[in-house]
Amino acid sequence: MRVPNHIGIVLDGNRRFAKKLVLKPWMGHEWGAKKVEKLLDWSKELGVKELTLYAFSIQNFNRPKEEFNFLMDLFKKEFGRLLNDKRLDEDKIKVNFIGRIWKFPQELREIMAKIMYKTKDYGGYIVNFAMAYGGREEVLDAVKKIGDKIKEGEIDVENINEKVFSEELYTDHEPELIIRTGGEKRTSNFLIWQSHYSEWIFLEKTWPEFEKEDLVNAIKNFSERERRFGK
């Protein structure tokens, strides 16, 4: 079985899962957070080297106030737990938060910064949490950075190419496989530059229902595909 080095996952369906259990819709995020914790172990066991998890989009800031506050508290609790997770040191896990992180409350930003600082020299296994993230927003932010460099005389327009542009993105790591749970069949503004040749798999299961066998089956599906890259 050919295991992709880098897998992206759109963690979708938490609210629908909660509705099935006749709970307030946002309560499903708690189940989703527990599943992320298990995912870290499954991925390492299977030989995946990098995960990029679409955890909170730019558009999610428009969620109802009660749900938004619930999510911020949940992120603080879960990332606070991650900060002290022994697996970070034992497995040399490097954690990144990619997106417009400045939009989050200060207390949450501080926890994220501590995790990134603690793990900055690790690289045995990389986990990227896409937070306040949007693919179009990422491209726009990269364009602005390049514009500033042109203005400062640090770069000439003629020298801009895909490599130069990629280096200004939140991440230039390209996933070979992207999985979306929750039954929707769209990319939803996730890694629109980096996923140009990613293989996509769409699952009906919601994220809290996702199990190790689903990850294994997705990798098997990926390994059976012939990746042509336009050739």
Order of alpha helices (4+ residues) and beta strands (2+ residues): beta-alpha-alpha-beta-alpha-alpha-beta-alpha-beta-alpha-alpha-beta-beta-alpha
